[in-house]
Amino acid sequence: MHPIRNLAFSCLALVVLIALSGQAFSSTVAVGGCTNLVHFATLQLAVNSVPAGSTIKVCAGSYREQVLITKNLTLIGTGPTAAVVLPPVGGLVKNGTDLADFPVSDVAAQILVQGAAKATISHLIVDGTGNGLDGCGGVNMLGIYYENSSGTITDNVVRNQITDTNVGCGLGFAIYVASNTDTPAVTISNNSVRNYGKNGIIATGVGNSIPGPNVTLTGNTVVGIGATTQIAQNGIQLSLLATGKITSNYVVDDVYINPPDCALSTCWGSSGILLYASNGVSVTSNIVESTQLGIVPVTDLNYGTGDGTIIKSNHIGGTQNYDAIDLCSNGNTVQSNVIYGSA
């Protein structure tokens, strides 16, 4: 072969090898022994052992651990029965920080995705039972937490991110997405969220003109604890410059029945869908029932505007104490909603 052609062929082969190297070393492994794949005893050991881009199939069983993901990967439950992630035997411990300090800095997340990773979490049960945390102990309990990371949270059950004591301290989020450096994109779809402390699904920035995450929420079922004097829950919340679309979700049972006198102090209320200092959010074709407030875009003079919301084709029923749609901001479009049984 001509030496110049031989050199050109070698260079081309090297370029192809480099281009494929990221794919060549990704793998599919398992946690548990339900497949013929290479398998590991714990989720964290599997996550630590595989390269970026891998898929981890989680066999049916209970996994008492907190999981940290800092690389691109897929974590998916497999098998005819459930793969359940539970707190360690000694309870949850602090393993991260809330970027928005909302409402406290320290967090104990059951599954934490951070470091600009892009992860898919699917077909798992994330259950906070046995968390061992005090509701006012200064550590916020989170089920799934995406910190400055993108990806997909789909077809999971996230439940019991709530303490047995001091429920009224505003802690306990089932699914939490937060960013302070860029605008990660996260899709949250077809999850069942139940028995949380403060918020079912929440996405937030940090304010100060820094764009928050962009989220797409669709097909989720979010169920609060019902009428309570302990805590003003919110089913779905976008806050502090988070943006996105909230479509075809079912939100129910967020009712705070012990609000203070609004003439004397700040009014507190539970909302089915709360948009707090987040602009341009689309809220369409959702069902919101048995909540204190239905859908609420809010401007806060300290944190920013909540303008330009599109609220369209939603069904809002049985709101208690307050309004089905409460526009506490400017430039909103409200069209073709069905409101029934509103107080």
Secondary structure, DSSP 8 states (H G I E B T S, - for coil): --HHHHHHHHHHHHHHHHHHHHHHT--EEEESSSSSS-EESSHHHHHHHS-TTEEEEE-SEEEES-EEE-SSEEEEE-SSS-EEEE--TT-----EE-TT-SS-SEEEEEEEEESS-EEEEES-EEE-TT----TTSSEEEEEEEEES-EEEEES-EEE----SS-GGGS--EEEEEE-SSS--EEEEES-EEES-SSEEEEEE---TT----EEEEES-EEEEEEEESS---EEEEEETT-EEEEES-EEEEEEE-----TTTS-----EEEEEES--S-EEES-EEEEESEEEEEE-BTTTB-----EEES-EEE---SS-SB--BSSS-EEES-EEES--
